[in-house]
Amino acid sequence: MLYSLGSAVLATEAVEHHTELPMPAIAYGLIVMGLLLLLMLITVSFANVRNRHEAVEEHIDPHKQHANNHDHGEANRH
């Protein structure tokens, strides 16, 4: 059993053909790492945008043409 398994492994290794990569394997990793770092920097650059502006009260317009369910009835109180 082991003899036939070993000969099958040797036979498949003899049939395999290797192709050359267009650049070294480490270059693929460096390219991907660079792209991920660029995406991280873009994400981090937007992290503090929300804190740049002061919060303002929402203006409740009683003349809206659509149903406003977000004011919890505050617009109808007089």
C-alpha positions in Angstrom: 0.0 0.0 0.0 2.7 2.5 0.9 4.7 1.5 -2.1 1.9 2.3 -4.5 1.1 5.6 -2.7 4.7 6.7 -2.9 5.0 5.8 -6.6 1.8 7.7 -7.3 3.2 10.8 -5.6 6.4 10.5 -7.6 4.5 10.1 -10.8 2.4 13.3 -10.2 5.6 15.3 -9.3 7.2 14.2 -12.6 4.2 15.4 -14.6 3.9 18.9 -13.1 5.1 21.9 -15.1 6.1 25.1 -13.4 5.7 28.5 -15.0 7.7 31.5 -14.2 6.0 34.4 -12.4 6.3 37.8 -14.1 7.9 39.2 -10.9 9.3 37.8 -7.7 6.7 36.4 -5.2 7.7 39.0 -2.6 6.6 41.8 -5.0 3.0 40.6 -4.9 2.9 40.8 -1.2 4.5 44.2 -1.2 2.0 45.5 -3.7 -0.9 44.2 -1.7 0.5 45.6 1.5 0.9 49.0 -0.1 -2.6 49.0 -1.4 -4.0 48.0 2.0 -1.9 50.7 3.7 -3.3 53.3 1.2 -6.9 52.2 1.9 -6.1 52.5 5.7 -4.8 56.0 5.3 -7.8 57.0 3.3 -10.1 55.6 6.0 -8.2 57.2 8.9 -8.2 60.6 7.1 -12.0 60.6 7.4 -12.1 59.5 11.0 -12.4 63.0 12.5 -14.6 64.7 9.9 -17.7 64.4 12.1 -16.1 66.3 15.0 -15.2 69.3 12.9 -18.7 70.8 12.8 -20.9 71.7 15.7 -24.2 69.9 16.0 -27.2 72.0 15.1 -30.8 71.5 16.0 -33.0 69.9 13.4 -35.4 72.4 11.8 -39.0 71.1 11.9 -40.8 72.2 8.8 -44.6 72.0 9.3 -45.1 72.4 5.6 -43.5 69.2 4.5 -45.3 67.3 1.8 -44.4 63.8 3.0 -45.2 62.1 6.3 -42.7 62.9 9.0 -42.5 60.1 11.5 -39.1 61.1 12.9 -40.2 64.1 15.0 -42.3 62.0 17.3 -45.3 64.4 17.2 -43.2 67.5 18.1 -44.3 69.4 15.0 -48.0 69.0 15.8 -47.7 70.5 19.3 -48.5 74.1 19.7 
